[in-house]
């Protein structure tokens, strides 16, 4: 019989997260693909729409099971909902799962000795990937909510993609705007995410440039202009 002590709750939770983050990220991509087919496929394209709906519900069930397991392993009870608010939001709105990209990378890197990319490259890579996934998710959601609404300016999926690009980059041309309550809620969330992602990329790129210039100054011989 082994004398090793039983893992504590935080340790068991960490081990579970490390094992499941990547599979759940794949499940999130499956969810996104199923939702895309459900939204974009013509109404007479059966059985593909039914298959897509089944994938959406199946992956959503996996997310709920994972949330329940982590709630149990954490030992926090109801406090888990407050301390892990992002997990709770992602469970209710799986289209926001790209926001967990950084946590996924952290779980993967714990299996390696050191990161393969520098800090600045990692921040820019995460922000870029998150921007693409969130933009696509928001485009699908807004198109789903807007295209059949009266006086809607977002009639096609192309209009929705154009709107998402303008919103994420904080340009806001105003030629395509949501008119429904649900569409405006999505827009508000995408604006906040766009500001955060743009700030992360800009700050990291600026810091990288300063570091490069600082190294160049250190290599320059004393007295040189």
URDAPE-V732268 format. One record per residue. N is the residue number from 0. OMEGA is omega in whole degrees, -180 to 180 (999 if undefined). D_CENTER is the distance of its C-alpha to the mean C-alpha in Angstrom with 1 decimal. Layout:
BEGIN
N:OMEGA:D_CENTER ; N:OMEGA:D_CENTER
END
This chain:
BEGIN
0:-175:43.9 ; 1:178:41.2 ; 2:-179:41.6 ; 3:179:37.9 ; 4:178:36.5 ; 5:180:33.9 ; 6:177:30.3 ; 7:-178:29.4 ; 8:179:26.6 ; 9:-180:24.1 ; 10:179:25.0 ; 11:178:24.6 ; 12:179:21.2 ; 13:179:20.1 ; 14:179:21.6 ; 15:-179:19.9 ; 16:179:16.4 ; 17:-178:17.4 ; 18:-171:18.8 ; 19:-174:16.1 ; 20:-178:12.7 ; 21:176:13.1 ; 22:179:14.8 ; 23:175:12.3 ; 24:175:9.6 ; 25:178:12.4 ; 26:178:12.9 ; 27:177:9.5 ; 28:176:10.5 ; 29:177:13.9 ; 30:-179:12.8 ; 31:178:11.2 ; 32:179:14.5 ; 33:178:16.6 ; 34:179:15.4 ; 35:178:15.9 ; 36:-179:19.4 ; 37:-177:20.2 ; 38:-170:19.5 ; 39:-177:21.0 ; 40:176:23.8 ; 41:-176:27.2 ; 42:-180:28.5 ; 43:-178:31.3 ; 44:176:29.2 ; 45:9:29.8 ; 46:-174:29.2 ; 47:179:25.8 ; 48:177:24.4 ; 49:178:25.6 ; 50:179:24.1 ; 51:179:20.7 ; 52:177:21.1 ; 53:178:22.2 ; 54:179:19.1 ; 55:-179:16.9 ; 56:-179:19.1 ; 57:180:19.4 ; 58:176:15.8 ; 59:177:15.4 ; 60:177:18.5 ; 61:178:17.1 ; 62:180:14.3 ; 63:177:17.2 ; 64:179:19.4 ; 65:179:17.0 ; 66:179:16.7 ; 67:179:20.5 ; 68:-180:21.2 ; 69:175:19.3 ; 70:180:21.0 ; 71:-177:24.2 ; 72:-178:23.9 ; 73:-178:22.9 ; 74:-176:26.3 ; 75:-177:25.1 ; 76:-178:25.7 ; 77:179:24.6 ; 78:179:23.5 ; 79:-179:20.5 ; 80:-178:19.0 ; 81:-177:19.6 ; 82:178:18.7 ; 83:-174:15.4 ; 84:-180:14.5 ; 85:177:10.7 ; 86:180:11.4 ; 87:179:13.7 ; 88:-179:11.6 ; 89:177:9.0 ; 90:-180:12.3 ; 91:-179:13.8 ; 92:-176:11.0 ; 93:178:9.2 ; 94:177:7.7 ; 95:-177:5.3 ; 96:175:4.4 ; 97:178:1.4 ; 98:-180:2.8 ; 99:-178:5.2 ; 100:-179:5.7 ; 101:179:8.6 ; 102:178:10.0 ; 103:180:10.2 ; 104:-180:12.0 ; 105:179:14.2 ; 106:179:15.2 ; 107:-176:16.2 ; 108:178:18.1 ; 109:178:20.1 ; 110:-178:21.8 ; 111:-179:23.0 ; 112:-179:25.5 ; 113:180:23.6 ; 114:179:20.5 ; 115:-178:21.2 ; 116:176:19.8 ; 117:-178:20.9 ; 118:-177:19.0 ; 119:179:18.8 ; 120:179:17.7 ; 121:-179:14.9 ; 122:-179:13.6 ; 123:180:14.0 ; 124:-180:12.5 ; 125:-179:9.2 ; 126:179:9.2 ; 127:179:10.4 ; 128:179:8.1 ; 129:179:5.0 ; 130:-180:7.7 ; 131:-177:8.9 ; 132:179:6.3 ; 133:178:5.9 ; 134:178:9.6 ; 135:179:10.5 ; 136:-180:9.2 ; 137:178:10.9 ; 138:178:13.8 ; 139:-177:14.4 ; 140:-178:14.4 ; 141:177:16.7 ; 142:180:18.9 ; 143:-176:19.3 ; 144:-167:20.3 ; 145:-164:22.3 ; 146:-180:24.2 ; 147:-178:27.0 ; 148:177:27.4 ; 149:178:30.7 ; 150:-180:30.7 ; 151:175:27.1 ; 152:178:26.4 ; 153:-175:23.4 ; 154:-178:25.4 ; 155:178:23.7 ; 156:175:20.3 ; 157:175:21.3 ; 158:-179:21.8 ; 159:178:18.3 ; 160:178:16.8 ; 161:177:19.3 ; 162:-179:18.4 ; 163:178:14.7 ; 164:180:15.8 ; 165:-179:18.4 ; 166:-179:16.2 ; 167:180:13.5 ; 168:179:16.4 ; 169:178:18.2 ; 170:176:21.2 ; 171:-180:21.7 ; 172:179:24.6 ; 173:179:25.3 ; 174:177:26.4 ; 175:-176:23.6 ; 176:177:22.7 ; 177:179:21.7 ; 178:179:24.8 ; 179:179:23.7 ; 180:180:22.5 ; 181:179:19.4 ; 182:179:18.6 ; 183:175:19.2 ; 184:176:17.0 ; 185:-179:14.0 ; 186:180:15.5 ; 187:178:15.8 ; 188:-180:12.2 ; 189:176:11.3 ; 190:180:14.2 ; 191:179:13.1 ; 192:179:9.7 ; 193:178:11.9 ; 194:-179:14.4 ; 195:-179:12.5 ; 196:179:10.9 ; 197:177:14.4 ; 198:179:16.1 ; 199:-179:14.4 ; 200:-179:15.4 ; 201:180:18.8 ; 202:-179:19.6 ; 203:180:18.9 ; 204:178:20.8 ; 205:179:23.6 ; 206:178:24.0 ; 207:178:24.2 ; 208:178:26.9 ; 209:179:28.8 ; 210:179:28.7 ; 211:-180:30.1 ; 212:179:32.8 ; 213:178:33.7 ; 214:178:34.3 ; 215:178:36.4 ; 216:179:38.5 ; 217:-180:39.1 ; 218:-176:40.4 ; 219:-180:42.7 ; 220:179:46.3 ; 221:178:47.8 ; 222:180:49.6 ; 223:-178:47.9 ; 224:999:46.7
END
